[in-house]
Structure formats: structure tokens, C-alpha cells
Amino acid sequence: MTRVRDHEALSRLVGQSPSFRHALEKLPYIARSNATAVITGETGTGKELVARAVHYLGSRAPHPFVPLNCGALPDTLLENELFGHERGAFTDARERRAGLLSQAEHGTLFLDEIDSLSPRAQVALLRVLQGGTYRAVGSDHEQPVDVRFVAATNASLTDLVSAGRFRSDLYYRLCVLTIALPPLREREDDILPLAAHFLAKHHRDATPASLSADAERALLAYPWPGNVRELENVIQRSVAMTASHVIRAVDLDLSPAASHPAAAETVPPRAAATGDGAHLRPFKEAKRAVVDAFERTYLVQILRAHRGNVSHAAQSARKERRDFGRLLKKHQLDPRQF
């Protein structure tokens, strides 16, 4: 399993442009270290993929990689989420629950959007980094922690420190090792190889689609404000909504509405300039493809949010656990991978 994940972590880091390769030169050294690391870059540049590569290329690969979006962690749940709680610690604590630190034992805890941590959360994290121990809610004793911390941010932590919004002592604890990922607009040589990678990933039958010459020119001319994530969304949508195996520039729908990465996931493609709709797949087939793409994206996101806990994910999705399980089987998703 480790070898498979190791290969997957590397295979997803597609690109040969000088700026990208320069950013990844440090990767083997950072992977061999147990020091804390921070990955910086704009939204959609692939920070979590790099964090996973750091984990699976290192000695902690046989152990869990546990992601946490700090921006989705309210203060009221912070200590419970990170440290867990003992039975009876509060009104609804009917049984003992392990926190993320316990779940990531001997492995890696990935702290995404580290810049969004509140002052209280920063203090709690700093205590763990300084002392190497934590205390579960309702517990009267400290527990040692053997976890590597890898953080990511799309903001300048130095600017936040200067503005008094991020603790300087936490900054220095975290930023022992750093990787700065370039935006896609600085990786022009990688745009077409990445597009080919996503065409192969999202193909709907045995033969992946290809790009016409005008589609390639359109991809190269676009500024990609949403970076690699937006590029994948554009390719995935084009594959789902185009009947032909050759994707043209008009099929990419690189319109102003699609220039925002969030919009790129939901805005439907425009009709072809010819007006006859001949390039579109039949309505039911196209609708089914879009629904399938939405389902898979949603399932991946909710499994990540609940760290592969199917019962919690199903409850959050307001689906019966059996129905939720059928969806996972339909999309060949293994909760253990999350």
C-alpha cells in the first residue's frame, strides 16, 4: 500500500517547468526530515498534493496522513477536534473520542489554511509544538504526541506576523522548512501536459479525448486565476459535456464567468457558435455525466471532512448509511484512503 501511495503522490505532481521543478527540488530533503514544514502558494496550486508527497516519501509513510482545514474549525470545537475527549467530559460525551493528534500518531497532520487559525487556536497549537504533549478534554494527564506537522497557506505569514494577526513564536515553530509553489501562469510549459493528464484522468471511455489546436491555444492564453484546480475543473467539464473525442476551444468555455475557480465547478458551458448544438452529447447522457461528476466531487470532499468516517459523513450528508455506501461503491471510493 505504501508503494502504491508513494507512486500516486509523485504521479500527481505533473510538470517540468523550471519554476515548478525548482520548487520541488527541496521535496526529497523535506520528506526525509521530521521538522515542521510550511507549503505556500495561491489557492489551487496543489499544496495538499505536495504535503501528501512529503508524507509518503518519508519514513512516516506507513502511518496516517490526516488533513485538517483550519478555516473550518471554530474555536468551540478546536480542542475537542485536535485533542479528543474523555467520556463524560461534557453533556454529549457518552464515550471517549480520539482527536486528530491521536489519529495521526506516528504519521503526519496536515494543517491547511493555517493562516485562518484564531488567536486561541494558535496558542493551543503552539503548546503542542513546544511541549510535544497534549491533554484530551476532560482528562487530567498529558499525553505525548509523535506527529509531524505540515502546514499550508495562501497568505503571507510574515505579513500577518507584522500585522499582529499571527504569533511570531508559532511562525518560527512552523516555518522550519518551506516550499513555495508557483502559480500556473508562471508554469506555461506545464499547462498542456497537465491538461493531458486530466484528460486521461477524467476520460469517459477507453479512449481519452484530445485537444484541438485552437483549444491548446486557448488554454495557453488563459490567465488561470484558479490555477491547477481550475484547469482540472475546465477539462473535467469539457469531457463530460462534449460528445466528440476532440475538445475544441468553444467546448472549454473559458468565459469571464469561469475565471473564478468556484464558478468553474458549476457554470454550464455555452452553446456552440454554430447554434446547432451538434457538438453536445445527448441531454440524458450529458446530464448523467455532470451528476456523476458532482457526486464524486461531493463524496471526496465530505469524506475528507470526516476523515473517512462513513457514518459521520452519511449523517452530515443527510443520507442513509446504506445509500451512502452504495454511492461510494458506485464511484469506487475507499473511505480508508481519507
C-alpha positions as CSV (number, residue, x, y, z in Angstrom):
1,M,0.0,0.0,0.0
2,T,2.8,2.4,0.8
3,R,4.4,1.9,-2.6
4,V,1.1,2.5,-4.3
5,R,0.5,5.7,-2.4
6,D,4.1,6.8,-2.9
7,H,3.7,6.4,-6.6
8,E,0.3,8.2,-6.6
9,A,1.8,11.1,-4.6
10,L,4.5,11.6,-7.2
11,S,2.4,10.9,-10.3
12,R,0.1,13.7,-9.4
13,L,2.9,16.3,-9.3
14,V,2.8,16.9,-13.1
15,G,5.2,19.5,-14.5
16,Q,8.6,20.1,-15.9
17,S,8.7,23.9,-16.0
18,P,11.8,25.5,-14.3
19,S,9.7,27.3,-11.6
20,F,7.9,24.1,-10.6
21,R,10.9,21.9,-10.6
22,H,12.8,24.4,-8.6
23,A,10.0,24.4,-6.0
24,L,10.2,20.7,-5.8
25,E,13.9,20.3,-5.5
26,K,13.6,20.5,-1.7
27,L,11.0,17.8,-1.6
28,P,13.2,14.7,-1.0
29,Y,15.2,16.5,1.7
30,I,12.0,17.8,3.4
31,A,10.5,14.3,3.2
32,R,13.5,12.7,5.0
33,S,13.2,15.2,7.8
34,N,10.8,15.2,10.8
35,A,10.9,19.0,11.1
36,T,7.7,21.1,10.7
37,A,7.2,22.4,7.2
38,V,5.0,25.1,5.6
39,I,3.9,25.0,1.9
40,T,2.9,28.3,0.4
41,G,1.1,29.1,-2.8
42,E,-2.1,30.5,-4.3
43,T,-5.3,28.6,-4.0
44,G,-5.4,25.7,-6.4
45,T,-1.6,25.3,-6.8
46,G,-1.6,21.8,-5.3
47,K,-0.4,22.4,-1.7
48,E,-2.1,19.3,-0.3
49,L,-0.7,17.1,-3.1
50,V,2.8,18.3,-2.1
51,A,2.0,17.7,1.5
52,R,1.0,14.1,0.7
53,A,4.2,13.6,-1.3
54,V,6.2,14.8,1.7
55,H,4.4,12.3,3.9
56,Y,4.6,9.3,1.5
57,L,8.2,9.8,0.5
58,G,9.3,9.9,4.2
59,S,9.7,7.4,7.0
60,R,6.2,8.1,8.3
61,A,4.6,6.7,5.1
62,P,3.2,3.5,6.7
63,H,1.2,5.7,9.2
64,P,-1.8,8.0,8.7
65,F,-1.8,11.3,6.7
66,V,-4.6,13.3,8.4
67,P,-5.7,16.6,6.7
68,L,-7.4,19.4,8.6
69,N,-8.9,22.6,7.1
70,C,-8.2,25.1,9.8
71,G,-10.6,27.6,8.2
72,A,-13.5,25.2,9.0
73,L,-12.5,24.7,12.7
74,P,-14.5,27.0,15.1
75,D,-12.9,27.8,18.4
76,T,-15.7,25.9,20.2
77,L,-14.6,22.7,18.6
78,L,-10.9,23.3,18.4
79,E,-9.6,21.4,21.4
80,N,-12.2,18.6,21.0
81,E,-11.2,18.1,17.3
82,L,-7.5,18.2,17.9
83,F,-7.2,16.6,21.3
84,G,-10.3,14.4,21.6
85,H,-12.3,14.0,24.8
86,E,-12.8,11.6,27.6
87,R,-16.2,10.0,28.4
88,G,-18.3,12.4,30.4
89,A,-16.1,15.4,29.6
90,F,-19.3,17.3,28.6
91,T,-23.0,16.7,28.3
92,D,-23.0,14.8,25.0
93,A,-19.7,13.0,25.6
94,R,-21.2,9.5,26.0
95,E,-17.9,7.8,25.0
96,R,-14.3,8.5,24.7
97,R,-13.3,10.0,21.3
98,A,-9.8,10.2,19.9
99,G,-8.7,13.6,18.4
100,L,-6.8,14.2,15.2
101,L,-3.5,14.2,17.0
102,S,-4.2,10.7,18.2
103,Q,-5.4,9.6,14.8
104,A,-2.3,10.9,13.2
105,E,0.1,9.2,15.7
106,H,3.4,8.4,14.1
107,G,2.1,10.0,10.9
108,T,1.5,13.5,9.5
109,L,-1.1,16.1,10.5
110,F,-1.7,18.5,7.6
111,L,-2.9,21.9,8.6
112,D,-4.4,23.6,5.6
113,E,-5.2,27.3,5.7
114,I,-3.0,27.7,8.8
115,D,-3.3,31.5,8.4
116,S,-7.0,31.3,9.4
117,L,-6.3,30.0,12.9
118,S,-7.8,32.2,15.6
119,P,-5.6,33.5,18.4
120,R,-6.9,30.8,20.8
121,A,-6.2,28.1,18.2
122,Q,-2.7,29.4,17.7
123,V,-2.0,29.2,21.4
124,A,-3.3,25.6,21.6
125,L,-1.2,24.5,18.6
126,L,1.9,26.3,19.9
127,R,1.7,24.5,23.2
128,V,1.7,21.1,21.4
129,L,4.7,22.1,19.2
130,Q,6.6,23.4,22.2
131,G,5.9,20.7,24.7
132,G,5.3,17.7,22.5
133,T,2.3,16.8,24.6
134,Y,-1.5,17.5,24.7
135,R,-4.4,16.9,27.1
136,A,-7.7,15.5,25.9
137,V,-10.8,17.4,27.0
138,G,-11.8,16.1,30.4
139,S,-8.5,14.3,31.0
140,D,-6.2,15.0,34.0
141,H,-3.0,13.9,32.4
142,E,-0.8,14.9,29.4
143,Q,-0.2,12.5,26.5
144,P,3.0,12.5,24.4
145,V,2.5,13.1,20.7
146,D,4.6,11.7,17.9
147,V,3.2,13.6,14.8
148,R,4.9,15.5,12.1
149,F,3.2,18.9,11.3
150,V,2.9,20.1,7.7
151,A,1.0,23.3,7.2
152,A,-0.1,25.2,4.1
153,T,-1.2,28.8,3.4
154,N,-2.1,31.0,0.5
155,A,-1.3,34.1,2.6
156,S,2.0,35.7,3.6
157,L,2.6,34.6,7.2
158,T,5.3,37.2,7.6
159,D,2.8,39.9,6.7
160,L,0.3,38.5,9.2
161,V,3.0,38.5,11.9
162,S,3.9,42.1,11.1
163,A,0.2,43.0,11.4
164,G,-0.2,41.2,14.7
165,R,-2.6,38.6,13.4
166,F,-0.3,35.6,13.6
167,R,2.0,34.8,16.5
168,S,5.7,35.2,15.8
169,D,6.6,32.3,18.1
170,L,4.2,30.0,16.2
171,Y,5.5,31.2,12.9
172,Y,9.1,30.3,13.8
173,R,8.0,26.9,15.1
174,L,6.2,26.1,11.9
175,C,8.5,27.6,9.3
176,V,11.5,25.4,9.8
177,L,11.2,24.1,6.3
178,T,9.3,25.8,3.4
179,I,8.2,25.0,-0.1
180,A,6.8,27.9,-2.3
181,L,4.6,26.7,-5.2
182,P,4.4,28.9,-8.3
183,P,1.0,29.9,-9.8
184,L,0.0,28.2,-13.1
185,R,0.5,31.4,-15.0
186,E,4.2,31.1,-14.2
187,R,4.2,27.5,-15.5
188,E,3.2,27.9,-19.1
189,D,5.2,24.9,-20.2
190,D,3.1,22.7,-17.9
191,I,-0.4,23.8,-19.0
192,L,-0.7,21.3,-21.9
193,P,0.9,18.4,-20.0
194,L,-1.4,19.0,-17.1
195,A,-4.4,19.2,-19.5
196,A,-3.4,15.8,-21.0
197,H,-3.1,14.4,-17.5
198,F,-6.6,15.5,-16.6
199,L,-8.0,14.3,-19.9
200,A,-6.6,10.8,-19.1
201,K,-7.9,11.0,-15.5
202,H,-11.5,12.0,-16.4
203,H,-12.0,10.1,-19.7
204,R,-15.4,8.6,-20.1
205,D,-14.5,5.5,-22.1
206,A,-11.4,3.6,-23.3
207,T,-10.1,6.4,-25.4
208,P,-9.3,9.7,-23.7
209,A,-10.2,12.8,-25.5
210,S,-7.7,15.1,-27.2
211,L,-7.4,18.8,-27.6
212,S,-7.7,20.6,-30.9
213,A,-5.1,23.2,-31.9
214,D,-7.4,26.1,-31.1
215,A,-8.2,24.5,-27.7
216,E,-4.5,24.3,-26.9
217,R,-4.0,28.0,-27.9
218,A,-7.0,29.0,-25.7
219,L,-5.5,27.1,-22.7
220,L,-2.1,28.8,-23.1
221,A,-3.7,32.2,-23.5
222,Y,-5.9,32.0,-20.4
223,P,-4.6,33.5,-17.1
224,W,-5.8,30.7,-14.8
225,P,-6.7,32.6,-11.7
226,G,-7.8,29.3,-10.1
227,N,-4.5,27.6,-11.0
228,V,-4.3,23.9,-11.5
229,R,-7.6,23.2,-9.7
230,E,-9.4,25.4,-12.2
231,L,-7.7,23.7,-15.1
232,E,-8.8,20.3,-13.9
233,N,-12.4,21.7,-13.5
234,V,-12.4,23.0,-17.0
235,I,-11.1,19.7,-18.5
236,Q,-13.5,17.6,-16.4
237,R,-16.4,19.7,-17.5
238,S,-15.4,19.7,-21.2
239,V,-15.1,15.9,-21.2
240,A,-18.5,15.5,-19.5
241,M,-20.3,17.9,-21.9
242,T,-18.7,17.2,-25.3
243,A,-19.8,14.3,-27.5
244,S,-16.7,14.4,-29.7
245,H,-13.4,12.9,-28.7
246,V,-11.7,16.2,-29.8
247,I,-12.3,19.1,-27.5
248,R,-12.3,22.5,-29.2
249,A,-11.8,26.0,-27.8
250,V,-15.5,26.6,-27.6
251,D,-16.0,23.5,-25.6
252,L,-13.6,24.8,-22.9
253,D,-15.9,27.7,-22.1
254,L,-13.1,29.9,-20.9
255,S,-15.5,32.8,-20.3
256,P,-15.4,35.5,-17.6
257,A,-17.9,33.6,-15.5
258,A,-15.5,30.6,-15.5
259,S,-12.5,32.7,-14.5
260,H,-13.3,32.2,-10.8
261,P,-12.3,28.7,-9.6
262,A,-15.6,28.2,-7.7
263,A,-17.7,29.2,-10.7
264,A,-15.7,26.8,-12.9
265,E,-17.3,23.9,-11.0
266,T,-20.9,25.0,-11.5
267,V,-21.3,27.2,-14.6
268,P,-22.6,25.2,-17.6
269,P,-20.9,25.5,-20.9
270,R,-22.2,27.8,-23.6
271,A,-23.8,26.5,-26.8
272,A,-21.5,26.2,-29.7
273,A,-21.1,29.3,-32.0
274,T,-22.8,27.3,-34.8
275,G,-26.0,27.3,-32.7
276,D,-27.0,23.7,-33.8
277,G,-25.7,22.0,-30.7
278,A,-24.2,19.2,-32.8
279,H,-21.1,19.1,-30.6
280,L,-23.1,18.3,-27.5
281,R,-23.8,14.9,-26.2
282,P,-27.5,13.8,-25.8
283,F,-29.3,15.5,-23.0
284,K,-29.7,12.5,-20.7
285,E,-26.1,11.3,-21.3
286,A,-24.7,14.8,-20.6
287,K,-26.9,15.2,-17.5
288,R,-25.8,11.9,-16.1
289,A,-22.2,12.7,-16.7
290,V,-22.5,16.0,-14.8
291,V,-24.4,14.4,-12.0
292,D,-21.8,11.7,-11.7
293,A,-19.0,14.3,-11.6
294,F,-20.8,16.3,-8.9
295,E,-21.5,13.1,-6.8
296,R,-17.8,12.1,-6.9
297,T,-16.6,15.6,-6.0
298,Y,-19.0,15.9,-3.2
299,L,-18.2,12.4,-1.8
300,V,-14.5,13.1,-1.9
301,Q,-15.0,16.4,-0.1
302,I,-17.2,15.1,2.6
303,L,-15.1,12.0,3.3
304,R,-12.1,14.3,3.7
305,A,-14.0,16.5,6.1
306,H,-14.9,13.5,8.2
307,R,-11.5,11.7,7.7
308,G,-13.1,8.6,6.1
309,N,-15.7,8.0,8.8
310,V,-18.6,6.8,6.7
311,S,-21.2,7.0,9.5
312,H,-20.4,10.7,10.2
313,A,-20.1,11.5,6.5
314,A,-23.5,10.0,5.8
315,Q,-25.1,11.8,8.7
316,S,-23.6,15.1,7.5
317,A,-24.9,14.4,4.0
318,R,-28.3,13.5,5.4
319,K,-28.2,10.2,3.6
320,E,-28.9,6.7,5.0
321,R,-25.7,4.9,5.6
322,R,-26.6,2.1,3.2
323,D,-27.4,4.6,0.4
324,F,-24.2,6.5,1.1
325,G,-22.3,3.2,0.9
326,R,-23.8,2.5,-2.5
327,L,-22.6,5.8,-3.8
328,L,-19.1,5.1,-2.5
329,K,-19.2,1.7,-4.3
330,K,-20.6,3.3,-7.5
331,H,-17.7,5.8,-7.6
332,Q,-15.1,3.3,-6.4
333,L,-14.1,5.3,-3.4
334,D,-12.4,3.7,-0.4
335,P,-13.0,5.5,2.8
336,R,-9.7,4.2,4.2
337,Q,-7.9,6.5,1.7
338,F,-9.2,9.5,3.6
